[in-house]
Amino acid sequence: MTRILAVSFVFALSIIAAVVQSSGDPEQSTEAATPAASRDPNEVLARVNGVDIKRQELDMAVRAMQIRMARSGRVVPLYLQAKLERDMLERIIDRRLVLQDGITHPPTNLEAQVQEALSRTFARFESEEEKQRALRDAGVTMEEFKRRTRENVIIEETITAYVAEYAKFTADDVKRFFDSNPDKFKQPEAVRASHILIRVPPAADEQTKAAKRVQIEAARTLVKSGEPFADVARRVSEDPGTASRGGDLGYFSRGQMVPEFEEAAFSLKTNELSGIITTQFGYHILIVADHKPAEPRQFDDVKDEVERYLRERKTAEAGQQQVKELRAKAKIEILMKTPEPVSAVDTDSTPKTDTKPAEEQPPVDAVPVARPKP
């Protein structure tokens, strides 16, 4: 999702959703989503056409983004925190510009859309107490949340109207794009694998790691001695999502697993048992049931996918053009002070290893820390 299409999700709905979905999850820490230092919430960081953007708004946006990124297995190293804040401030500026433009011609059914959006959000809560707790955790009042929801609706409708006018394409455009970009729509190489996981807590001491290592070695010995992999997985695997299925992960392509797991899966032959693989989740062994090579697909089979890809690309281009036009006419003042840079070598954070396309990247070079699908 591009910057302009992501800006509205950073606020009202996402900050509440992020807090709600993270609450009660013992494996998700929200410590990183808390501002590192207590700062004046009323500090003015920027002005857009004379309207202030304050520290509180930026801190809320950063917190929401960090929680969302953490849920997908990504963290922001300390040395990139300043860049995250600056990126998010730029998003807020874009949001404010689109909002100011949209307020001049709001949708005719605005209030109905606002009520629908509020109903969808609050339907996630089982009680009024739970809803109020989530609002407190998010650091917003009910009035502020409703105001931000209303702003989001105006922004979404403004973007939608602009995109509808500038992001048009025909059936011939779809076919030409497919013919010119066959590699974009290939069936990627995929494997079907099963795994057994013995979890190792992140802060485990050497004694605990050694004991866990003995467990995974014992499981591997059972499989090597002839016991079916699926039976061993059902009995000993600590991955609740796959243990009941005999460890079956289904088919996956490159980029869907953490690097160590992926490297092993795509290097194994069919029915070959892996060695012990160490990831941030713990110790794994895996076996590959099938390989599917990359292969071209026919246009009729991927027509809908091509249309969706082209629509998303043209939508992104239209959104960027909209912000560019609004910025060209706006008076924007950046008042936030640039902090002293923090070197990566002065922190314990791992440097960037992500390889996803640019349009899928988070606002800073977040470090991926998940995900085999366990």
C-alpha positions in Angstrom: 0.0 0.0 0.0 1.4 3.3 -0.9 1.8 6.2 1.4 -1.3 8.2 0.5 -3.5 5.1 0.6 -2.0 4.1 4.0 -2.3 7.4 5.8 -5.9 7.1 6.9 -5.4 3.6 8.3 -2.7 4.9 10.6 -5.3 6.7 12.7 -8.7 6.1 14.1 -9.5 2.6 13.1 -6.0 1.2 13.2 -4.9 2.6 16.5 -7.9 1.0 18.2 -7.6 -2.2 16.2 -4.0 -2.5 16.9 -4.5 -2.2 20.7 -7.5 -4.5 20.6 -5.8 -7.2 18.7 -2.6 -7.0 20.7 -4.3 -7.0 24.1 -4.2 -10.4 25.7 -1.6 -11.8 23.4 1.3 -13.1 25.5 3.6 -13.5 22.6 3.2 -9.9 21.4 5.0 -7.2 23.3 3.8 -3.6 22.9 6.8 -2.2 24.7 8.3 -1.0 21.5 5.1 0.8 20.7 5.5 3.1 23.7 7.3 6.5 23.1 10.8 6.2 24.4 10.7 9.4 26.4 8.0 11.6 27.9 7.5 14.6 25.6 5.2 17.5 25.5 2.0 16.2 23.7 1.2 19.8 22.7 4.5 20.5 21.0 3.8 21.7 17.5 5.8 19.7 15.0 4.4 21.0 11.7 1.8 23.3 10.3 -0.3 22.6 7.2 -2.0 25.7 5.7 -1.8 27.2 9.2 -3.2 24.1 11.0 -1.0 22.7 13.8 0.2 19.1 13.9 1.1 18.2 17.5 3.4 15.7 19.1 0.4 13.7 20.5 -0.8 13.0 17.0 2.6 11.8 15.8 3.1 9.6 18.9 -0.3 7.9 18.3 0.5 7.3 14.7 3.9 5.8 15.5 2.4 3.6 18.2 -0.2 2.3 15.8 2.3 1.6 13.1 4.7 -0.2 15.5 2.0 -2.4 16.9 0.8 -3.3 13.4 4.4 -4.1 12.3 5.1 -6.1 15.4 2.0 -8.3 14.7 3.4 -9.1 11.2 6.8 -9.9 12.7 8.7 -6.6 12.2 10.4 -4.3 14.6 12.0 -0.9 14.2 15.6 -0.8 15.5 16.5 2.1 17.8 18.8 3.7 15.1 15.8 3.9 12.7 13.3 5.4 15.3 14.0 9.0 14.1 13.4 8.0 10.5 10.1 6.3 11.5 8.9 9.5 13.2 9.8 11.7 10.2 8.1 9.2 7.8 5.0 9.2 9.9 5.0 13.0 10.1 5.0 13.2 6.3 2.1 10.8 6.3 0.2 13.0 8.7 0.9 16.0 6.5 -0.4 14.1 3.5 -3.5 13.1 5.5 -4.1 16.6 6.6 -3.9 17.9 3.0 -6.3 15.3 1.7 -8.7 16.0 4.6 -8.6 19.8 4.0 -9.4 19.2 0.4 -12.2 16.7 1.2 -13.9 19.0 3.7 -14.6 21.4 0.9 -16.8 18.7 -0.8 -17.8 16.0 1.8 -19.8 13.0 0.7 -23.5 13.4 0.9 -24.0 10.3 3.1 -21.0 11.2 5.4 -22.8 10.7 8.7 -24.2 7.3 7.7 -20.7 6.1 6.7 -19.3 7.3 10.0 -21.9 5.4 11.9 -21.2 2.3 9.9 -17.4 2.6 10.4 -18.0 3.0 14.2 -20.3 0.1 14.4 -17.8 -2.2 12.6 -15.0 -1.2 15.0 -17.1 -1.5 18.2 -18.5 -4.8 17.1 -15.1 -6.3 18.0 -15.7 -5.7 21.7 -17.7 -8.0 23.9 -18.6 -5.4 26.5 -18.6 -1.6 27.1 -15.8 -2.1 29.6 -13.6 -3.8 27.0 -14.3 -0.9 24.6 -13.5 1.7 27.1 -10.3 -0.1 28.1 -9.1 -0.2 24.5 -9.8 3.5 24.1 -7.7 4.2 27.2 -4.9 2.0 26.0 -4.9 3.8 22.7 -4.8 7.1 24.5 -7.9 8.6 22.9 -11.3 9.7 24.1 -14.5 8.5 22.6 -15.1 12.0 21.1 -11.6 12.1 19.6 -12.0 8.6 18.2 -15.3 9.6 16.5 -13.7 12.7 15.1 -10.9 10.8 13.7 -13.2 8.2 12.2 -15.2 11.0 10.5 -11.9 12.4 9.1 -11.0 8.9 7.8 -14.3 8.6 6.0 -13.8 12.0 4.3 -10.2 11.1 3.4 -11.2 7.7 1.9 -14.0 9.2 -0.1 -11.8 12.0 -1.4 -9.1 9.5 -2.5 -11.7 7.2 -4.0 -13.2 10.1 -6.0 -9.8 11.2 -7.3 -8.8 7.7 -8.2 -12.0 7.0 -10.0 -11.3 10.0 -12.2 -7.6 9.4 -12.9 -7.0 5.7 -12.6 -9.0 4.4 -15.5 -8.0 1.5 -17.8 -9.6 -0.7 -20.4 -9.7 -4.4 -21.1 -7.1 -3.8 -23.9 -4.8 -2.2 -21.3 -5.1 -5.3 -19.2 -4.1 -7.6 -22.0 -1.2 -5.4 -23.2 0.1 -5.2 -19.6 0.0 -9.0 -19.3 1.8 -9.5 -22.6 4.5 -7.0 -21.7 5.1 -8.4 -18.2 4.8 -12.2 -18.3 7.3 -12.7 -15.4 5.0 -10.8 -13.0 2.3 -13.4 -13.4 4.2 -16.7 -13.3 3.2 -19.4 -11.0 6.1 -19.1 -8.5 8.2 -22.1 -7.4 6.5 -23.6 -4.4 7.1 -26.5 -2.0 4.8 -28.4 0.3 6.4 -29.1 3.6 5.7 -30.3 7.1 7.7 -29.3 10.2 8.1 -30.1 13.9 8.8 -27.2 16.1 10.2 -27.2 19.6 9.8 -23.6 20.9 12.7 -21.8 22.5 11.8 -18.6 24.5 13.7 -15.5 23.2 15.4 -15.0 26.6 16.2 -18.7 27.2 19.4 -19.5 29.0 21.9 -22.0 27.7 20.6 -24.8 29.9 17.1 -24.3 28.5 18.4 -24.2 25.0 20.3 -27.4 25.5 17.2 -29.2 26.9 15.1 -28.0 23.9 17.9 -29.2 21.5 17.7 -32.7 23.1 13.9 -32.7 22.4 14.2 -31.8 18.7 17.1 -34.3 18.3 14.9 -37.0 19.8 12.1 -36.2 17.4 14.5 -36.4 14.5 15.8 -39.7 15.7 12.2 -41.1 15.8 11.6 -40.0 12.2 14.9 -41.4 11.0 14.2 -44.7 12.7 11.0 -45.1 10.6 8.2 -43.5 12.6 5.9 -41.4 10.3 6.8 -37.7 10.4 3.1 -36.8 10.8 2.7 -39.0 13.9 5.8 -37.6 15.6 4.6 -34.0 14.7 1.1 -34.6 16.2 2.7 -35.9 19.4 5.6 -33.5 20.1 5.4 -30.4 17.9 4.8 -27.2 19.8 3.3 -25.4 16.8 -0.4 -25.3 17.6 -1.3 -24.2 14.1 0.1 -27.3 12.4 0.6 -30.1 15.0 -2.9 -31.5 14.6 -2.3 -31.7 10.9 0.9 -33.7 11.3 3.0 -30.5 10.9 1.7 -29.8 7.4 2.3 -26.2 6.3 0.7 -26.6 2.9 2.3 -25.1 -0.2 4.4 -21.9 0.1 6.6 -19.9 -2.2 9.8 -17.9 -1.5 9.4 -14.9 0.7 6.7 -16.4 3.0 9.0 -17.9 5.6 11.9 -16.7 7.6 15.2 -17.0 5.7 16.7 -20.0 7.6 13.5 -22.0 7.2 13.0 -21.1 3.6 16.6 -21.9 2.6 16.2 -25.4 4.1 12.8 -26.0 2.5 13.8 -25.1 -1.0 17.1 -27.0 -0.9 15.7 -30.3 0.3 14.7 -33.1 -2.1 11.2 -34.6 -2.0 10.8 -36.8 1.2 14.2 -35.8 2.4 14.5 -35.0 6.2 16.2 -31.8 7.1 18.8 -31.3 9.8 17.9 -29.2 12.8 17.0 -25.6 11.8 17.3 -22.7 14.2 15.0 -19.7 13.9 13.7 -17.1 16.3 10.8 -19.4 17.1 13.0 -22.3 18.2 14.3 -25.5 16.7 12.6 -27.2 13.7 13.0 -30.2 11.5 11.1 -30.4 8.3 10.3 -32.7 5.4 9.3 -31.7 1.9 6.4 -33.6 0.3 6.3 -31.9 -3.1 8.0 -29.3 -5.3 6.2 -27.2 -7.9 8.5 -25.4 -10.4 7.8 -21.9 -11.5 5.7 -21.9 -14.7 3.9 -19.4 -16.9 0.1 -19.1 -16.7 -2.5 -18.3 -19.4 -4.1 -14.9 -19.6 -7.6 -16.2 -19.0 -6.4 -17.9 -15.7 -4.9 -14.7 -14.3 -7.0 -12.0 -15.9 -8.6 -11.0 -12.6 -5.2 -10.9 -11.0 -3.8 -8.7 -13.7 -6.7 -6.3 -13.4 -6.3 -6.1 -9.6 -2.5 -5.5 -10.0 -3.1 -2.8 -12.6 -5.9 -1.2 -10.5 -3.6 -1.1 -7.4 -0.8 0.3 -9.4 -2.9 3.0 -11.0 -4.5 3.7 -7.7 -1.1 4.2 -6.1 0.0 6.5 -8.9 -3.3 8.5 -8.7 -2.9 8.9 -4.9 0.7 10.1 -5.3 -0.4 12.6 -7.9 -3.2 13.8 -5.7 -0.8 14.5 -2.8 1.8 16.1 -5.2 -0.8 18.5 -6.5 -2.1 19.4 -3.0 1.5 19.9 -1.7 2.3 22.2 -4.6 -0.5 24.6 -3.5 0.0 24.2 0.3 2.0 26.1 2.9 3.8 23.4 4.9 6.1 24.2 7.8 8.2 21.5 9.4 9.1 22.5 13.0 10.2 19.1 14.4 13.8 19.2 15.4 16.1 16.6 13.8 17.5 14.4 16.5 21.1 13.3 16.7 21.6 10.2 14.6 21.9 6.8 16.4 24.4 4.5 14.7 23.4 0.9 14.0 26.6 -0.3 15.5 25.7 1.4 18.8 22.6 -0.8 19.2 21.8 -4.4 19.5 19.4 -4.3 16.5 19.9 -6.4 13.4 20.5 -4.5 10.1 17.9 -4.7 7.4 17.5 -8.0 5.6 14.2 -7.5 3.9 13.8 -8.0 0.2 10.1 -7.2 -0.5 9.2 -4.8 -3.4 9.4 -1.2 -2.5 5.7 -0.6 -2.6 5.2 -3.2 0.1 7.8 -1.9 2.5 6.8 -0.3 5.8 7.7 3.4 6.3 11.2 2.6 7.5 13.6 -0.2 7.0 12.0 -2.4 9.6 13.8 -5.6 10.5 11.8 -8.8 9.8 11.7 -11.1 12.8 9.0 -13.6 11.8 7.6 -15.8 10.2 7.6 -19.4 9.4 3.9 -19.8 9.5 4.0 -21.7 12.8 
